[in-house]
Amino acid sequence: MGFFSRDIGSMDDLFVHTLRDIYYAEKQIADALPDMIAKATNPELKQALDHHLGETRNHIERVETVFEMHGVKAKQVDCPAIDGILKESREIAGEVDDKQVMDAALIAAAQAVEHYETTRYGSLIAWAKQLGRNDCASVLAQTLAEEKAADETLTRLAESKINLQATS
């Protein structure tokens, strides 16, 4: 089913489709993070990515909870957007030899992922509220807060040291 498929005939259909999209995305991210952690050299970056891996596993569980709360089967739909973001991050990481530059590239890749997730969770929360599902919105809001915090941590690391180390 494409994002704007004929199978999406209502706001509820759009909500469920996007929930399946982020479910797929979170699982792909959980698979990609260990490789990013292994490539990172800055200890604080490694720690931040590892911490977010744990959060990502919780995000998967929360999405499963929202499926259950909403009365639909937890399943995934392919998400070409996250596949492209993760493919690009793997390609860039494969081309970088300098360890400090690699750390800067990993932050940029991780932030691209965080920004995608932030848009998806923000939409899901708004739609859940519109559908009268404040219970679902509340669960999703926990994840959105963690995604924003992860992005802020990455920004702090980039601006305070990693980008500076990469340019010296």
N, C-alpha and C positions, 0 to 999 in steps of 0.2 A: 504494500500500500504506500503510495507516495504521500508526501506531507499534505498536499491539498487534493487528496483522493476523493472520489465520489462516495467512498465509504464513510467519510466524515460528513454527517448530515445534521449534526447538532453540536451545541457547546459541550454537552456531555461526551460525545464521540471525540471531539477535539481534546478534551481533558484527558480521556483515557489513552488516546493515541500518544499524546505528549508525555504522559506518565510512562508509557511503554518505551518511548524514545529515551527518556532520562534513565530508565532502568537499564537499558542496553548500554548507554553511555557510562553510567557508574561502573558497570561490570568491566567494560573495556579499560576504564581508567584504573581500576583495581589491578588489572593485569599489566598495565603499562608502568605503574609507579615503581615496582621493584627494580626495573631496569634503570629508571631515572635515578633512583637512590644509589644504585651501584655505580653509576657514572659520575655522580656528584662527588666533589672533593672537599668542599667547604663543610666542616662538621655541623655548623648551624643549619645549612641548607639540607644536609642529609637528615638531620633531626626533624626539620620542618616537613620534609617530604614523607618521612616515616610516620610522623604524627598524623599527617593527612591521609596516609594509607589506612590507618586505623579508623579515622573518621569516615573514609569512603566505604569501608565495610559496614559501618553503622548506617550510612546513607542508603545502601542497598537494602538493608533490613527495614529502614523507615519507608522506603518506596513500597516494599512488600506489604508493610502494615497498611499503607494508604490504599493499595489495591484491595486488600481484605476489607477495610472499612467501607470502601466504595462498592463492594460486592461484585468485583470483577476479578477474573483470573490474572494472576501475575505472569505476564509474558513480555517478551521484548519485541521491538521492531527495529530493524536496522536504522542506524543513524549515520548517514554519510558525512554529516558535519563533524562529528567527533572522530570518525574514522580518518577524515582528512587532516584534522588538527594533530592527531596522534601520529599519522604517517609523516607529516611534515616535521614533527619534532624528532622522530627517529632518523629521518634523512639528515637534518641539520646536525644532530648529535654525532652522526657517523662521519661528518665532514670536518669536525673541529678537533684539532690536535692539542691546542693550549688548554691546560686544565682550568685556568681561571676564566677563559672565554667560554669553555664548556659549561661552567657553573652559571654564567650569565645567560647562555642559550637555554639551559634547563629552566631557569626562572621564567624566561619569556615564554617557553612552551607550556609550563605549568600555569602561567597566568592566562594564556589563551584558553586553556581548558576551564579554568575558574570562571572566566568571563562568559563562556558558553553556558556553563552550569547556572550561573547567576541569572542569565536571561530566561532559561527554561524554568527554574524554580520560581522566579518572580511571576511569570505568566501562569504557572500552575496554581500558585497561591491566589492570584486575582480571580482566576476562573473557578477555583474551588469555592471561594466566597460568593461569587455570582451564582453558583449552583446551590447555594445554601449549605455548603459543606465546610463550615468553619472548623470542624474537627479535623478534616483532612488538611486544611490550610495551616492549622496550628502545627501539625507534624512536619509539614513541608517547610514551614518557617524556621524550624530548628536547624534544618539542613542549610537553608539559605544563609542563616547567620554564620554557620561554620564555613561555608564557602567564601563569604565576604571576609571573615577573619583570616582564612588561609591566604587570600589575595593580599590583604594588608601585611601579613607577615612576609610574604615574598617581596612586596614593594620595599618594606623596611630593610630586608637583607640586601636587596639589589642596590638601593640608594645609599646605604650606610657603609657598605664594604665591597660587595662582590663586583659591582660594575667598576668601582675604583680600582680593584685589584686586576680586573681584566684589561684595563686601559694602561696599566703601568708596566 
